[in-house]
Amino acid sequence: MTKLRLLAAFLLLFASVGAFAAEMSVTVKQTQVRDKPSYLGKILGVLSYGDRVTVVDDSSKAWLKVTGPDGKLTGWVSASALTTKKIVLAAGSENVQQGASSGEVALAGKGFNEDVEQKYKSDGKLDYTWVDKMETYNPTPDQVAAFLQQGGLNTSGGAQ
Amino acid sequence: MKAVIRLLPVAALVLAFSACSSMDLSISNISAIGQGIQKTQEAEQTEFTPEQEYYIGRAVAANLLSTRTVWDNARATSYVNVLERALAMYSDKPETFGGYHVLIMDSDEINAFGAPGGLILVTRGLLRCAANEDQVAAILAHETSHVVLEHGLNAIKQARKTAAYRQLGIAVANTAGGSNVQELTDLFKDSIKDITDTLVNNGYSRDLELQADQMALVIMKRAGYDPRAFDDMLKALGTHIKPGGLDFAKTHPDPKIREAAVEKTLDDQPPLAVPAAAATARQARWKAALGSV
């Protein structure tokens, strides 16, 4: 009987090898981790491009509860900021040309990247001043919350 | 029975190892696997990554801005960016690689462009057609929808995309890096031209415009705006655009066609009641920000 128990434990262990928790990567420059599945939730921390997270709750379609790479930060991130692919960043380099192999892996800085932009910009003598400037227009969550509230709009803070 | 129990762990181990044994790890096979990986790398990309979409969008915006002046009005710009954020968070793609941002162009032309990745350019001429905040929301929701639906990327000719994916694949396999920057830049340049030609000269197909309209109605409704304002905006456009004009008139279907499709969707939806205080607040902030547009 003891052997039977041992066997059960062995098979359980064997089966558990395939059942690891889902891991995802941050696919945007930066994303906020919040205390609830809403853009108006309190910001607990920030994750950056390529950060690996472990999904702990995928019951909502638009939001995923994740644990950050350090294992400490846990909270809600918009599903649109995450990908199932592993994003490989080169150590010490923004532009990665070398990386792993399968379709499950996306390489940061691959192809159409900063190098290509620089060359394109100088070849065409294009001015990116306003493009860079417009990217700094980032309303704060408080501004957006007040805007929604005062205007009698939806204050749930994002599709669920 | 005891013997069977004794044998079971062995059977389990055999099972475990048989899963591995299907992979022949002889030297010749390792090399073949290596080549396979390289092939996979070269063939793997079938779409642009959000990061690549970001660089495409920046270039499209830079091109559009090369022949247009920016209306540098802090209050108006801040207002349309807060409004855009409020709408984007209710879209199906609230976050993009670099985020959604809006710039107002100092032009009487009636036009707006939603560049890939979320860089939205809108003219003073178009904002002037809007009679209230809800109608400005309609304009931005439509452009946001083009971004969400990746219509800009779809404007890149298929043959070019195929060539680009091939080059992007080589960029992965080529560990030396940088050697194909020239080829990539050429493809990049042609891809940007495909998109700007579509945005400025040819316009999206009628189907894509109607798709963006339908998605805009959803975004507006989710955000708490009455989607009927979208229909009002189309009616206003109908009175402002000049047939045969070189702006919106050239690149968008006749507002009447769009109105018919939008009204069909709105038919079964009851009007949205807005509390008086909220309506007053919306009107006041719209006037303060865009009163002089």
Interface residues (C-beta under 8 A of the other chain):
Chain A: K3 L4 L6 L7 F10 L11 F14 T27 V28 K29 T31 Y39 Y49 A62 S78 S80 A81 N95 Q97 Q98 G99 S101 S102 G103 A106 L107 A108 G109 K110 G111 F112 N113 E114 D115 V116 E117 K119 Y120 K121 D123 G124 L126 D127 Y128 W130 V131 M134 E135 Y137 N138 P139 Q143 V144 F147 L148 Q150 G151 G152 L153 N154 G157 G158 A159
Chain B: I5 R6 L8 P9 A12 A16 I37 T40 Q41 E44 Q45 F48 T49 P50 E51 Q52 Y55 I56 R58 A59 A61 A62 N63 L65 S66 V70 T77 S78 N81 V82 L83 R85 A86 M89 Y90 S91 D92 K93 P94 E95 T96 F97 G98 G99 H101 V102 L103 L119 E133 A164 Q167 L168 A171 V172 N174 T175 A176 G177 G178 V181 Q182 L184 T185 F188 K189 I192 R222 A223 G224 Y225 V274 P275 A277 A278 A279 A281 R282 R285
